[in-house]
Amino acid sequence: MKIQNIKDVEKFFQVVDSCKGKIELITSEGDVLNLKSKLCQYVSLANIFSNEAYIPELELKAEKEEDVERLVNFMMNGN
């Protein structure tokens, strides 16, 4: 799934932390980072913000359907 225009990064990671299964960030180089890991969250943010001031898009893979729904709800409603 592609996520776009994340304005509230803190809230985004709260939603990721509330997910039941694995949430993985797939980088443009094809690397896969486990976003449930705090270390990977910090590394991914540092990489994103060092390359661009604006995050046009992230590609995520969610293990559970309920987590996909949770992430889609965040993107549509901000909660």
C-alpha positions in Angstrom: 0.0 0.0 0.0 1.2 3.5 -0.7 0.8 6.2 1.9 1.0 9.8 0.9 1.3 13.3 2.5 1.9 12.3 6.2 1.6 15.6 8.0 1.5 14.2 11.6 4.4 11.9 11.9 4.0 11.3 15.6 0.4 10.2 15.1 1.4 8.0 12.2 3.8 6.1 14.4 1.2 5.8 17.1 -1.1 4.2 14.6 1.8 1.9 13.5 2.5 1.0 17.1 -1.2 0.1 17.6 -1.2 -2.4 14.8 -1.4 -6.1 15.7 0.9 -7.5 13.0 4.1 -6.5 11.2 4.2 -3.2 9.4 7.1 -2.9 7.0 8.4 0.1 5.1 9.7 -0.8 1.6 12.4 1.7 0.6 12.9 2.9 -2.9 16.1 0.7 -2.9 14.0 -2.4 -2.1 15.1 -2.6 1.6 12.4 -3.7 4.1 12.3 -2.0 7.5 10.1 -3.2 10.4 8.3 0.0 11.4 7.2 -1.6 14.7 10.8 -1.3 15.8 11.6 2.1 17.4 15.1 1.9 16.0 13.8 1.4 12.5 11.3 4.2 13.0 14.2 6.6 13.8 16.4 5.3 11.0 13.6 5.6 8.4 12.8 9.1 9.5 16.4 10.2 9.4 16.7 8.8 5.9 13.5 10.4 4.7 14.2 13.8 6.1 17.9 13.9 5.1 16.9 13.4 1.4 13.8 15.6 1.2 11.9 18.0 3.3 8.7 16.7 1.9 7.5 13.1 2.0 5.5 12.5 -1.2 5.0 8.8 -0.7 5.8 5.8 1.4 5.2 2.1 0.5 4.1 0.0 3.4 3.2 -3.7 3.7 0.8 -4.7 6.5 0.6 -8.3 7.7 -3.0 -8.2 8.9 -6.1 -6.8 7.1 -7.3 -5.0 10.3 -4.0 -3.1 10.2 -4.5 -2.1 6.6 -7.9 -0.7 7.6 -6.3 1.1 10.6 -3.7 2.7 8.3 -6.3 3.6 5.6 -8.5 5.2 8.3 -5.5 7.3 9.5 -4.8 8.5 6.0 -8.4 9.4 5.3 -9.4 10.8 8.7 -6.2 11.5 10.6 -7.0 9.1 13.4 
